Amino acid sequence: MRAVEFQEYGDPEVLKVVQTETPEPGPGQVTIDAVYVGVNFADLKARAEGYRVESLPFRPGLEVSGRIRAVGPGVEGLHPGQEVAALVNSGAYAEVVVAETATVFPLTEGLDLRTAATLPTVLPTAHALLHEVGQLRAGQSVLVHGAAGGIGTVAGQLARAAGAGAVYGVVSSTAKAGHALKHGYDEVFTTDSFPDDARRATGGRGVDLILDPVGGDTLRRGLDTLAVFGRLVSFGNASGAEPWHVGQPELYAQGRSVAGFSVLALAQSASEALRSLTERAFRKVTDGTVTLPVTAEFPLSNASEAHRLMGGRTSTGKLLLRVAD
Ligand SMILES: NC(=O)c1ccc[n+]([C@@H]2O[C@H](COP(=O)([O-])OP(=O)(O)OC[C@H]3O[C@@H](n4cnc5c(N)ncnc54)[C@H](OP(=O)(O)O)[C@@H]3O)[C@@H](O)[C@H]2O)c1
């Protein structure tokens, strides 16, 4: 079968198509004939800096949709030919993908394979950031960094549907603001001025909940932008800054909290919690609350082009790789 791997870290060109053995499922696993694969920012971080890479060559890819090819020993409730979406720890950039059954989700009525490939990372993550971790309550204000990207596009819509009082987005260029404004955001600020803009928009009160995938200076400035009793959820480190440490001086005075979330870490540590979270989140798509537009699609062999587009910080919505028809 064909897969896309890299043998060394570097620019998108390090992604190469390779011919490799077709895998067989082990106990508790299935193999999936991939139709679409979602592109995630984490795939770019893996290639550029070795994020979550334990050895080379490495095959990126966290989410796939397709049809079950084979089921391993002990697997119940899944069968060959069934249409599914799956979250995997790595390795989705391939014609055949191995997945643990705990994170394989049969497609429900009304969910097609193309849409399904956009969901396994973004949907549960955005839902958890706002609800399970962020504890958003109706009437509260939310600010989301990366508002025009995959997570941002869904978070804006979910926040609006939850009755947020105001939904603010932050993007790196004004060109992306239009996309965010169509997906739940009331106002969109740019990275350089977001603390002042958010204070102005809230009449000096500050924001109740901030979702931060950037880290570093952006996280620090976000903490200063929180309202009394405000919460910040950290869920990434796009800036590549040193890991953050937050202590009493930042938190005590105004009763602020900082929380964290990783969908991949949850898959490893509490797969049942992830499963019910994902089922709750997927219902937001099937009931029409959320749409996640695919803004560009590339053949698997051209994964490097998808990485170039996302890495250039001009992409909006979700990018997909097409593996088969
Ligand atoms: N913790 C989790 O479970 C989890 C799950 C999925 C994704 N994530 C994180 O969520 C973020 C969005 O992921 P995605 O896959 O949906 O990608 P995406 O948002 O579609 O595209 C990448 C995003 O990163 C931002 N970005 C790129 N380079 C950056 C830089 N050097 N500094 C700051 N921001 C930068 C871009 O926003 P601007 O150009 O507008 O700033 C863009 O929104 C990523 O940071 C990812 O690691 C976390």
The ligand as an ORCA input file, in Angstrom:
! r2SCAN-3c Opt
* xyz 0 1
  N      -5.101     19.879     22.681
  C      -5.787     19.248     21.750
  O      -6.459     18.252     22.000
  C      -5.753     19.782     20.344
  C      -6.468     19.123     19.332
  C      -6.456     19.656     18.041
  C      -5.733     20.837     17.803
  N      -5.030     21.423     18.809
  C      -4.291     22.675     18.584
  O      -5.231     23.614     18.124
  C      -4.621     24.495     17.195
  C      -5.433     24.479     15.921
  O      -5.281     23.203     15.312
  P      -5.919     22.873     13.911
  O      -5.409     21.536     13.528
  O      -7.392     23.128     13.958
  O      -5.198     23.899     12.937
  P      -5.757     25.212     12.228
  O      -6.312     26.108     13.268
  O      -6.645     24.840     11.106
  O      -4.433     25.826     11.596
  C      -3.307     26.176     12.361
  C      -3.582     27.383     13.301
  O      -2.441     27.729     14.029
  C      -2.290     29.151     14.056
  N      -0.839     29.307     13.934
  C      -0.022     28.846     12.989
  N       1.261     29.159     13.262
  C       1.236     29.805     14.404
  C       2.250     30.374     15.191
  N       3.540     30.302     14.861
  N       1.880     30.986     16.311
  C       0.581     31.047     16.652
  N      -0.427     30.512     15.952
  C      -0.086     29.896     14.819
  C      -3.080     29.710     12.905
  O      -3.850     30.799     13.322
  P      -3.467     32.324     13.006
  O      -2.566     32.344     11.818
  O      -4.765     33.015     12.761
  O      -2.794     32.750     14.258
  C      -4.075     28.580     12.582
  O      -5.363     28.851     13.113
  C      -3.186     23.999     17.026
  O      -2.330     24.747     17.849
  C      -3.246     22.568     17.502
  O      -2.017     22.097     17.970
  C      -5.029     20.921     20.069
*
